[in-house]
Amino acid sequence: MSMVGGLRRMARLARRMRRVDLSHPARSPLGSTVVKCVVYRDGRRQPGADGVEECVRQVRKRGGGGFVWLGLHEPSEKEFAGVAELFGLHPLAVEDAVHAHQRPKVERYGDVLFAVFKTVTYVEHEELTATSEVVDTGEIMVFTGPDFVVTVRHGRHGSLGPLREALEAGPEQLAQGPSAVLHAIADQVVDDYLAVVDAVQNDIEQVETEVFAPRSKTPPDAGRIYQLKRELLELKRATVPLARPLEALATQPPPVVDPAIRPYFRDVTDHLARVTEQINAFDGLIDSILQAHLAQVTVAQNEDMRKITAWAAIVAVPTMVCGVYGMNFDHMPELKWRYGYPLVLAVMATACFLIHRGFKRNGWL
């Protein structure tokens, strides 16, 4: 029960402390891409280690019970080569971690687990336009071994600093080893999905209100709806493929995942299922909104065509009469009569009035 409480307190604390880190002030002196390298033993941070190699040496010298957590940000192939050699990482996983743009997945290379998570953040905007960026994605790669965790982050968001601080505040989870860090990262990533989905829902509701508002003076542009659908598709690509890897961690985890941590991946899987269901529902809703908008445009065009047709019919009457009297025949009705001209004008006006009244009654005008 204490383990459950610790995990929940950690998650709440991580959400409160989460922030976007663009400066990465902790890169020096550990290296140009190293954000932080820390040794943990029995869930507590160990002082005294200076440099990545020294951290690894300290852990392996004292034997079991400790691990190294190395955080990197967008390392180059050359910069990551030394880390890969130090921890014995597989070349295929190293290539994926360096070049990024990978699908969410979990792969096993011997006693090392390689996981890829897509990070997502909501891009604030004053007004949704046809070119607005709603969702921004990044990536976090996690190498989990018996005595180390190596995280490689790509993108300007998804900082793990607040998560590390939250875990250090509750050492009972860190005491479970590297797999506890893997679970915490997965939990944070999926929690971010939930936050982004809630924010996107507000945009969808705003567009929906504008589409179905009675006699809206500024109906939404179809480009805005389509842009929202494209951004939702980007969110879908980041979240949906993660379901199978998380399910594998929850049901058939490799030995590197501590038995005490395995049940908590099921909780993360449930949260991801909620995200997936909401995204699918939003996708269908946006399709309905787009179809409704196009139907409204079609109805408006039909109304305009009816009005144009009605006025054309009204104008046709005086046009026809004037055309007949303009043919310069000598024997025309009432041509020599003093009141012939006013009579013809009166007939045209009466005919136009009666036609206008008929269209008005039928709703064409």
Backbone hydrogen bonds, N-H to C=O, Kabsch-Sander energy under -0.5 kcal/mol:
donor,donor_aa,acceptor,acceptor_aa,energy
5,G,1,M,-2.4
6,G,2,S,-2.5
7,L,3,M,-2.3
8,R,4,V,-2.4
9,R,5,G,-2.6
10,M,6,G,-2.3
11,A,7,L,-2.4
12,R,8,R,-2.4
13,L,9,R,-2.6
14,A,10,M,-2.5
15,R,11,A,-2.1
16,R,12,R,-1.8
17,M,13,L,-2.0
18,R,14,A,-1.2
22,L,20,V,-0.7
27,R,24,H,-1.3
31,G,27,R,-1.6
35,V,33,T,-0.6
35,V,71,G,-2.9
36,K,71,G,-1.2
38,V,69,W,-2.0
39,V,46,Q,-0.6
40,Y,67,F,-2.8
41,R,44,R,-2.5
42,D,65,G,-1.9
44,R,41,R,-1.7
46,Q,39,V,-3.2
55,C,51,G,-1.9
56,V,52,V,-2.3
57,R,53,E,-2.4
58,Q,54,E,-2.4
59,V,55,C,-2.0
60,R,56,V,-2.4
61,K,57,R,-1.7
62,R,58,Q,-1.2
63,G,59,V,-0.6
67,F,40,Y,-2.3
68,V,147,D,-1.8
69,W,38,V,-2.8
70,L,68,V,-0.6
70,L,149,V,-3.0
71,G,36,K,-3.3
71,G,69,W,-0.5
72,L,151,T,-3.2
73,H,33,T,-2.1
74,E,153,R,-2.2
80,F,76,S,-2.2
81,A,77,E,-0.9
82,G,78,K,-0.6
83,V,79,E,-0.5
84,A,80,F,-2.7
85,E,81,A,-2.2
86,L,82,G,-2.2
87,F,83,V,-2.3
88,G,84,A,-1.0
89,L,84,A,-2.3
94,V,90,H,-2.4
95,E,91,P,-2.4
96,D,92,L,-1.9
97,A,93,A,-2.3
98,V,94,V,-2.0
99,H,95,E,-2.3
100,A,96,D,-1.7
105,K,116,V,-1.1
107,E,114,F,-3.2
109,Y,112,V,-3.2
112,V,109,Y,-1.7
113,L,144,T,-2.9
114,F,107,E,-3.6
115,A,113,L,-0.5
115,A,142,V,-2.6
116,V,105,K,-3.0
117,F,140,I,-2.7
119,T,117,F,-0.6
119,T,138,G,-1.4
121,T,136,D,-2.3
123,V,134,V,-2.7
124,E,122,Y,-0.7
132,S,129,T,-1.0
134,V,132,S,-0.7
136,D,121,T,-2.5
138,G,119,T,-2.4
139,E,154,H,-2.3
140,I,117,F,-2.8
141,M,152,V,-3.1
142,V,115,A,-2.9
143,F,150,V,-3.1
144,T,113,L,-3.0
144,T,142,V,-0.6
145,G,143,F,-0.6
145,G,148,F,-2.8
149,V,68,V,-2.9
150,V,143,F,-2.4
151,T,70,L,-2.8
151,T,149,V,-0.5
152,V,141,M,-2.9
153,R,72,L,-2.4
153,R,151,T,-0.5
154,H,139,E,-3.2
164,R,160,L,-2.6
165,E,161,G,-2.3
166,A,162,P,-2.3
167,L,163,L,-2.4
168,E,164,R,-2.3
169,A,165,E,-1.5
170,G,166,A,-0.8
170,G,167,L,-0.7
173,Q,170,G,-1.6
174,L,170,G,-0.7
175,A,171,P,-1.8
176,Q,173,Q,-2.1
177,G,174,L,-1.9
180,A,177,G,-1.4
181,V,177,G,-0.8
181,V,178,P,-0.6
182,L,178,P,-1.9
183,H,179,S,-2.2
184,A,180,A,-2.2
185,I,181,V,-2.5
186,A,182,L,-2.3
187,D,183,H,-2.7
188,Q,184,A,-2.3
189,V,185,I,-2.6
190,V,186,A,-2.3
191,D,187,D,-2.2
192,D,188,Q,-2.2
193,Y,189,V,-1.6
194,L,190,V,-2.0
195,A,191,D,-1.9
196,V,192,D,-2.5
197,V,193,Y,-2.8
198,D,194,L,-2.0
199,A,195,A,-1.8
200,V,196,V,-2.8
201,Q,197,V,-2.0
202,N,198,D,-1.1
203,D,199,A,-1.2
204,I,200,V,-2.3
205,E,201,Q,-2.6
206,Q,202,N,-2.0
207,V,203,D,-2.3
208,E,204,I,-2.7
209,T,205,E,-2.3
210,E,206,Q,-2.0
211,V,207,V,-2.2
212,F,208,E,-2.2
213,A,209,T,-0.7
216,S,213,A,-1.1
224,R,221,D,-0.9
225,I,221,D,-1.3
226,Y,222,A,-2.5
227,Q,223,G,-2.4
228,L,224,R,-2.1
229,K,225,I,-1.8
230,R,226,Y,-2.1
231,E,227,Q,-2.4
232,L,228,L,-2.0
233,L,229,K,-1.9
234,E,230,R,-1.9
235,L,231,E,-2.0
236,K,232,L,-2.3
237,R,233,L,-2.3
238,A,234,E,-1.2
239,T,235,L,-1.5
240,V,236,K,-2.2
242,L,239,T,-1.3
243,A,240,V,-1.7
246,L,242,L,-2.1
247,E,243,A,-2.2
248,A,244,R,-2.2
249,L,245,P,-2.0
250,A,246,L,-1.8
251,T,247,E,-2.1
252,Q,248,A,-2.3
257,V,254,P,-1.7
258,D,256,V,-0.6
261,I,258,D,-1.7
262,R,258,D,-1.3
264,Y,261,I,-1.4
265,F,261,I,-0.7
265,F,262,R,-1.3
266,R,262,R,-0.6
266,R,263,P,-0.8
267,D,263,P,-0.8
268,V,264,Y,-1.6
269,T,265,F,-2.3
270,D,266,R,-2.2
271,H,267,D,-1.9
272,L,268,V,-2.3
273,A,269,T,-2.2
274,R,270,D,-1.8
275,V,271,H,-2.0
276,T,272,L,-2.7
277,E,273,A,-2.4
278,Q,274,R,-2.2
279,I,275,V,-2.5
280,N,276,T,-2.4
281,A,277,E,-2.2
282,F,278,Q,-2.8
283,D,279,I,-2.5
284,G,280,N,-2.1
285,L,281,A,-2.3
286,I,282,F,-2.9
287,D,283,D,-1.9
288,S,284,G,-2.0
289,I,285,L,-2.7
290,L,286,I,-2.8
291,Q,287,D,-2.4
292,A,288,S,-2.7
293,H,289,I,-2.5
294,L,290,L,-2.5
295,A,291,Q,-2.4
296,Q,292,A,-2.4
297,V,293,H,-2.3
298,T,294,L,-2.3
299,V,295,A,-2.6
300,A,296,Q,-2.7
301,Q,297,V,-2.3
302,N,298,T,-2.4
303,E,299,V,-2.4
304,D,300,A,-2.2
305,M,301,Q,-2.4
306,R,302,N,-2.3
307,K,303,E,-2.2
308,I,304,D,-2.6
309,T,305,M,-2.6
310,A,306,R,-2.7
311,W,307,K,-2.5
312,A,308,I,-2.1
313,A,309,T,-2.1
314,I,310,A,-2.1
315,V,311,W,-2.7
316,A,312,A,-1.4
317,V,313,A,-0.7
317,V,314,I,-0.9
319,T,315,V,-1.7
320,M,316,A,-2.3
321,V,317,V,-2.3
322,C,318,P,-2.7
323,G,319,T,-1.8
324,V,320,M,-2.1
325,Y,321,V,-2.4
326,G,322,C,-0.8
327,M,324,V,-1.4
328,N,325,Y,-0.6
332,M,330,D,-1.2
335,L,332,M,-1.8
340,G,337,W,-1.1
343,L,339,Y,-1.8
344,V,340,G,-2.3
345,L,341,Y,-2.1
346,A,342,P,-2.3
347,V,343,L,-2.5
348,M,344,V,-2.4
349,A,345,L,-2.5
350,T,346,A,-2.6
351,A,347,V,-2.5
352,C,348,M,-2.5
353,F,349,A,-2.3
354,L,350,T,-2.5
355,I,351,A,-2.3
356,H,352,C,-2.5
357,R,353,F,-2.4
358,G,354,L,-2.1
359,F,355,I,-2.4
360,K,356,H,-2.2
361,R,357,R,-2.1
362,N,358,G,-1.6
363,G,360,K,-1.0
364,W,359,F,-2.5
365,L,359,F,-0.9
